[in-house]
Amino acid sequence: MNQPAPQSQPGGNVAEYTVSELSGAIKRALEEGFGYVRLRGEISGFRGAHASGHCYFALKDDKAKIEAVIWKMTYGRLKVKPEEGMEVIVQGRVTSYPGSSKYQIVIESLEPAGLGALMALLEERKRKFAAEGLFAEERKKARPFLPRLVGIITSPTGAVIRDMLHGFTERFPTRVIVWPVRVQGETSAAEVAAAIHGFNALALAGPIARPDVLIVARGGGSLEDLWGFNEEIVVRAVAASRIPVISAVGHETDWTLIDLVADARAPTPTKAAEWAVPKYAELADSTDKCGTRLTTAARRVLQHSRAHLKAATRGLPRLEDLLAMPRQRFDACERRLGRALIANARIHHTRYARIAARLRPAPLLNRIGVCGERAGVLQRRAARALRNTLVARRRQLEGHGKLLDTLSYQSVLQRGFALVRDSEGRTVRAAASVHPGDRLDIELHDGRIEAAAQSIRTASGTEAPPGPAAPQPGVRRPRGRSGGGQGSLF
């Protein structure tokens, strides 16, 4: 690093720095002086990842504290995520942040400070999930007795899947669908959780059917190797699964949080395959035994029913005894029926003879005569009333006829008046409506006269002007009453 030589005397020429130059020089001095360091401390002030994805917190012990940063890409690769109060061992570069003039460590790897720290974190998570009720027995689902499809979440290349498929083949051949995941490493937890969610998202009748039971399997390993199955994302995925989940992670002595939240925990992956399906030989043997027991039970029921029927038959009366009393009652009824019919006929004959004495023709003839006389009287009254009605109607009709003749214009014509119509058959009511030359039809009481108007004088003495030319002679309207109707003569 090029730096000006210090002056021996105060007040001499001292090199002048800008703030940025001094901050950069300090930053380079820290990075060149320390490089990569391995640091042990307790996480303090961790509030989760920032909106940018980076993490900012501090590492401290009982005497000092240093700021720490984990960049977004590094945070995604961490096997163990930082948590508040967790004692860790980190590895990174010591540098400074010129913007605030403080030094910090940029962490590139992080691990718990020994097995004790991992166990403490595991116990803390266990208490947290237990308080939420994720480990409660009442929320665990029952495994199906004979699943049609088994879903397995494990590594497709390990010995675990081969042992499980071999177990299915020997025990009960069934359909198996494998969702390949990494069972160790940084992305293990996210892949296992995604597989559980993926199986639950399948439709029951889709192209890939939803399994009836899930098995999450992995071979044995250290606590660090199995740590992905202790992550919160995996525990909550198993708790939210609608499909029963069998946990088969590690050996029988190993345990993870997924074992506590799963619906069943198998000591080994092979045992999980045995739990998922029944053994075919045992199932066939049990079916044969049940069939034998059913046949034996049915035979015993038939024998018991046959013996009971025979005993009941011995207690029943004979057919002759059952029919003897009804037959005797029938014979007695038959004998009484003949006598009863004869007595009934005699009773009805006596009643008829008594009534027949009152049914003589004389009263009926008298009644007919009385009714005939009444009918005659009514007939004569009706004829008299009809004649009177006809006379009254005739008189009324004659009165109306006389009134009609009186009011008719023809009677007026007989007194010397005349009815004048124009060429169109309309009644002429005023002299002003006639013009010289108009054709007129004059009706008298004994005939009709056709005339033409020469000059017209009104009541006021004025003479009407000449009208249009008269119609051609020889054209006359038919005689009789015209369509113009009867006009008034008054």
PyMOL commands that set and color helices and strands:
alter all, ss='L'
color gray80, all
select helices_A, chain A and resi 19-34+72-77+115-131+137-139+159-171+188-201+227-230+232-240+257-261+269-276+280-315+319-356+361-407+409-414+431-433
alter helices_A, ss='H'
color red, helices_A
select strands_A, chain A and resi 36-44+55-60+65-70+87-97+102-112+149-154+175-180+213-218+245-249+264-265+419-421+439-444+447-452
alter strands_A, ss='S'
color yellow, strands_A
deselect
rebuild
show_as cartoon
